[in-house]
Amino acid sequence: MATQKLKSLAYIGTFGISAFITGTYFERKFSPQHNLKNPQDSPIFSTVFAATAVSPVPSETNVGRISQIMKYGFPGLDNVRSFDNFVLSYDKRNRVAHWVFEHITPECCKPNDQVDRALSEFTPDESIHPFFRSLNSDYYKSGYDRGHLAAAGNHRVTQKMVNQTFLLSNMAPQVGVGFNRDSWNRLERYVRRLTRTFKNVYCCTGPLYLPRKEANGKNYVKYEVIGANHVAVPTHFFKVVVCETKDGQFEMESYVMPNQVISDDTPLTSFMVPPETIERAAGLLFFDNIARSKFSKINHKKN
């Protein structure tokens, strides 16, 4: 049923780039950093940069990891920020990421006695301009969880990596019981289990704001916003996963889940949709460095 609904999205387009250019201009012009003498003291708004106050420009190690994570293509290039083990594109208007990209390996997921997610705290991302930043107060009494896009369990290599997944730029408002803590968590755990079979798992996760037909027969895109910063509540979330076999073959799986209570007995396969459907709805292109003809399977079916 979810697949049938999503197929109607084939004609959804993307917003024009003019809005991004205008926003970038005003952000630069009115940002406190605008008149700094040293350009490296100011965030680089339209390019990849290390999301840390200490090192605004990526180190050689970070650049190498970015190229590894994004080996098969960037879905988009709007406000891209790099962290130690994932890459994120931030939507300044909605205060939620456009997408988060991860390269997941068995080493990333295995238990680590030196890492404890209970020590991590939800923290505003200070690399985001204050005008466009989400805060913990936005979620307070909203009825929504601060839902991870890059899952903390995918980044157990160091405590710092886990901590970075708790930045609010990596969060989106999610229904708690019945979704974030249940069905969405099942999908995250399933993606981690894929590392037992495949040497490399690449995962792109993000929000969707899908139209719904109203009583007058017209389609509308409607979503709630929460808090003083008007953080958008996505209607749905997607995951697009590419698995690389030891002999260099590729398999793709793509999922869309509604941001609502989902019965525990609903199989994950019922949320599979054609990747092209998500691309049209999100305005993104996934893994475009790999020709679709190169995938041996898409959604468990021979391509």
C-alpha positions as MATLAB code, in Angstrom:
seq = 'MATQKLKSLAYIGTFGISAFITGTYFERKFSPQHNLKNPQDSPIFSTVFAATAVSPVPSETNVGRISQIMKYGFPGLDNVRSFDNFVLSYDKRNRVAHWVFEHITPECCKPNDQVDRALSEFTPDESIHPFFRSLNSDYYKSGYDRGHLAAAGNHRVTQKMVNQTFLLSNMAPQVGVGFNRDSWNRLERYVRRLTRTFKNVYCCTGPLYLPRKEANGKNYVKYEVIGANHVAVPTHFFKVVVCETKDGQFEMESYVMPNQVISDDTPLTSFMVPPETIERAAGLLFFDNIARSKFSKINHKKN';
ca = [
       0.000    0.000    0.000;
       2.844    2.356    0.856;
       4.402    1.608   -2.533;
       1.222    2.448   -4.409;
       0.879    5.763   -2.628;
       4.456    6.702   -3.330;
       4.218    5.948   -7.058;
       1.960    8.955   -7.412;
       4.915   11.149   -6.538;
       6.556   10.753   -9.947;
       5.949   14.342  -10.943;
       7.192   16.079   -7.813;
      10.078   18.432   -8.703;
      12.733   20.127   -6.681;
      12.805   23.728   -5.515;
      14.856   26.161   -7.583;
      18.413   26.866   -6.646;
      17.637   30.579   -6.408;
      16.261   30.141   -2.890;
      19.536   28.580   -1.799;
      21.606   31.364   -3.371;
      19.487   34.052   -1.720;
      19.659   32.354    1.662;
      23.406   31.915    1.427;
      23.841   35.614    0.572;
      21.831   36.796    3.562;
      23.475   34.278    5.869;
      26.909   35.540    4.880;
      25.942   39.208    4.928;
      24.312   39.199    8.340;
      26.347   36.489   10.000;
      28.619   37.661   12.847;
      31.504   36.026   10.960;
      30.869   37.982    7.745;
      33.621   40.567    8.199;
      36.330   38.361    9.682;
      39.750   39.011    8.187;
      40.699   35.345    8.041;
      38.265   33.415    5.786;
      39.037   30.191    7.641;
      37.395   31.675   10.748;
      34.056   31.619    8.959;
      31.922   28.571    8.060;
      32.057   27.512    4.411;
      28.347   27.404    3.730;
      28.132   25.724    0.320;
      30.986   23.255    0.481;
      32.094   20.272    2.507;
      33.795   21.194    5.755;
      34.596   19.588    9.067;
      31.792   20.310   11.525;
      34.003   21.240   14.439;
      34.823   24.593   16.003;
      38.504   23.693   16.111;
      38.995   22.743   12.472;
      36.623   24.468   10.010;
      38.617   23.064    7.064;
      38.840   19.262    6.675;
      42.076   17.573    7.657;
      43.718   15.137    5.250;
      42.334   12.259    7.335;
      38.829   13.709    7.283;
      38.970   14.359    3.531;
      40.018   10.746    2.996;
      37.119    9.488    5.079;
      34.661   11.768    3.233;
      35.791   10.375   -0.111;
      35.405    6.849    1.269;
      31.889    7.452    2.617;
      30.753    9.304   -0.509;
      32.562    6.993   -2.936;
      29.488    6.395   -5.086;
      28.155    9.937   -5.305;
      26.627   12.794   -3.292;
      22.775   12.850   -3.364;
      22.974   16.658   -3.301;
      25.415   19.427   -2.367;
      23.365   21.815   -0.217;
      25.124   22.737    3.052;
      27.197   19.570    3.273;
      28.933   18.955    6.602;
      31.393   16.190    7.369;
      31.849   14.415   10.668;
      34.318   11.718   11.681;
      32.201    8.853   10.367;
      29.219   10.293    8.462;
      28.340   13.135    6.102;
      25.247   15.330    6.332;
      23.434   17.838    4.120;
      21.496   20.342    6.217;
      18.167   21.943    5.333;
      18.332   25.410    6.893;
      14.686   26.149    6.217;
      13.284   23.044    7.919;
      16.025   22.721   10.598;
      16.350   19.038    9.662;
      18.914   17.352    7.416;
      18.162   16.768    3.729;
      20.100   13.531    4.023;
      22.727   11.755    6.115;
      25.196    9.354    4.508;
      27.033    6.517    6.245;
      29.590    3.902    5.246;
      28.934    1.049    7.656;
      31.393   -1.795    8.217;
      31.563   -4.636   10.759;
      34.185   -2.620   12.674;
      31.770    0.318   13.019;
      29.010   -1.804   14.563;
      30.743   -4.300   16.816;
      30.346   -3.892   20.604;
      32.978   -1.683   22.200;
      33.522   -1.519   25.965;
      35.074    1.933   25.545;
      31.852    3.376   24.115;
      28.628    4.092   25.995;
      25.756    5.953   24.315;
      24.400    6.790   27.785;
      27.306    9.231   28.087;
      26.201   11.113   24.956;
      24.002   14.189   25.209;
      21.727   15.805   22.640;
      23.609   18.946   21.643;
      22.838   21.844   19.262;
      25.155   21.890   16.253;
      27.108   25.118   16.609;
      28.439   24.827   13.072;
      24.909   25.828   11.981;
      24.096   29.560   11.966;
      21.849   30.406   14.987;
      19.039   31.497   12.641;
      18.750   27.944   11.288;
      19.749   25.833   14.276;
      17.375   23.484   16.135;
      17.530   23.379   19.924;
      16.556   20.901   22.608;
      13.867   23.348   23.715;
      12.158   22.879   20.330;
      11.540   19.225   21.177;
      10.522   19.826   24.801;
       6.903   18.717   25.346;
       6.436   18.483   21.570;
       5.335   14.855   21.731;
       8.173   13.828   19.378;
      11.471   12.036   19.936;
      14.763   13.436   18.760;
      15.160   10.689   16.184;
      18.597    9.789   14.850;
      19.175    9.817   11.095;
      22.712    8.397   11.377;
      22.083    5.764   14.047;
      24.366    5.844   17.089;
      24.767    2.070   16.900;
      26.467    2.413   13.510;
      29.388    4.397   14.975;
      30.806    2.486   17.925;
      34.457    2.930   16.978;
      35.003    5.792   19.450;
      32.964    7.715   22.007;
      33.499   10.865   19.951;
      31.846    9.270   16.918;
      28.820    8.263   18.978;
      28.655   11.745   20.502;
      28.576   13.307   17.038;
      25.445   11.351   16.165;
      23.713   13.180   19.040;
      24.148   16.594   17.427;
      20.698   18.009   16.700;
      21.590   18.471   13.025;
      21.433   14.658   12.880;
      17.980   14.607   14.513;
      14.445   14.840   13.184;
      11.139   14.848   15.068;
       9.871   11.272   15.111;
       6.862    9.626   16.718;
       8.348    7.800   19.696;
       6.497    4.652   20.756;
       5.520    2.649   17.702;
       8.008    4.297   15.364;
      11.405    5.613   16.519;
      11.698    3.153   19.382;
      10.164    0.263   17.472;
       9.738   -0.106   13.689;
      12.377    2.476   12.726;
      14.748    0.892   15.215;
      14.085   -2.510   13.611;
      15.095   -1.074   10.243;
      18.293    0.392   11.729;
      19.191   -2.951   13.322;
      18.482   -4.755   10.059;
      20.896   -2.442    8.197;
      23.580   -3.175   10.797;
      23.061   -6.920   10.343;
      23.819   -6.541    6.652;
      27.475   -6.007    7.622;
      27.605   -9.676    8.582;
      27.070  -10.572    4.931;
      28.564   -7.653    2.992;
      31.997   -6.090    3.381;
      30.669   -2.555    2.778;
      27.219   -1.120    3.453;
      26.403    2.417    2.325;
      23.283    3.978    3.802;
      21.528    7.252    2.980;
      18.752    8.361    5.345;
      16.496   11.383    5.293;
      13.057   12.960    5.684;
      10.221   13.252    3.209;
       7.316   15.685    3.110;
       4.758   13.884    0.976;
       1.475   15.237   -0.419;
      -1.923   13.991    0.615;
      -5.233   14.418   -1.166;
      -7.725   16.513    0.798;
     -11.525   16.460    0.691;
     -11.594   18.966   -2.175;
      -9.706   16.506   -4.363;
      -6.504   18.564   -4.406;
      -3.101   17.433   -3.164;
      -1.413   19.377   -0.369;
       1.929   19.042    1.395;
       1.201   19.625    5.074;
       3.481   19.046    8.038;
       3.702   20.209   11.612;
       6.479   22.430   12.937;
       7.613   22.387   16.554;
       9.321   24.796   18.920;
      10.345   28.418   18.621;
      12.592   27.516   15.671;
       9.764   25.818   13.747;
      11.536   22.491   13.286;
       9.702   20.566   10.556;
       8.083   17.225   11.384;
       8.564   14.962    8.329;
       5.581   12.967    7.131;
       7.860   10.043    6.175;
      11.473    8.896    6.345;
      13.566    7.029    3.791;
      16.588    4.760    3.821;
      18.423    3.806    0.659;
      21.034    1.086    1.239;
      23.694   -0.227   -1.119;
      25.586   -3.392   -0.211;
      28.898   -4.292   -1.839;
      29.888   -7.946   -2.030;
      33.425   -9.268   -1.735;
      33.556   -9.826   -5.499;
      32.494   -6.250   -6.294;
      28.785   -6.829   -6.936;
      26.127   -4.381   -5.713;
      22.663   -4.797   -4.241;
      20.262   -1.968   -3.390;
      17.354   -1.759   -0.970;
      15.149    1.328   -0.524;
      12.543    1.942    2.170;
       9.990    4.591    3.090;
       8.205    4.570    6.459;
       5.404    6.906    7.530;
       6.189    8.926   10.657;
       3.435    7.307   12.694;
       2.735    4.332   14.925;
       3.419    1.120   12.975;
       2.370   -2.322   14.117;
       5.284   -4.503   15.215;
       4.091   -7.346   13.018;
       4.429   -5.290    9.833;
       7.348   -6.781    7.850;
      10.088   -4.400    6.736;
       9.653   -5.571    3.161;
       6.233   -3.906    3.076;
       8.030   -0.541    3.194;
      10.219   -1.228    0.163;
       9.650    1.189   -2.732;
      11.471    1.743   -6.036;
      14.505    3.986   -5.438;
      13.405    6.252   -8.297;
      10.245    7.046   -6.354;
      12.249    8.357   -3.405;
      14.555   10.313   -5.712;
      11.635   12.131   -7.315;
      10.010   12.858   -3.957;
      13.197   14.022   -2.224;
      14.797   15.819   -5.176;
      17.953   13.737   -4.742;
      19.928   11.223   -6.803;
      21.273    8.230   -4.904;
      24.513    6.446   -5.780;
      24.620    8.043   -9.219;
      28.255    6.978   -9.662;
      26.939    3.434  -10.108;
      24.813    2.705  -13.167;
      21.553    1.039  -12.144;
      22.321   -1.763  -14.583;
      25.300   -2.657  -12.363;
      23.056   -3.691   -9.462;
      22.526   -7.425   -9.347;
      19.455   -6.969   -7.118;
      17.141   -4.082   -6.244;
      14.767   -4.674   -3.331;
      15.645   -8.381   -3.314;
      14.669   -8.826   -6.966;
      17.113   -9.584   -9.761;
      17.768   -6.426  -11.724;
];
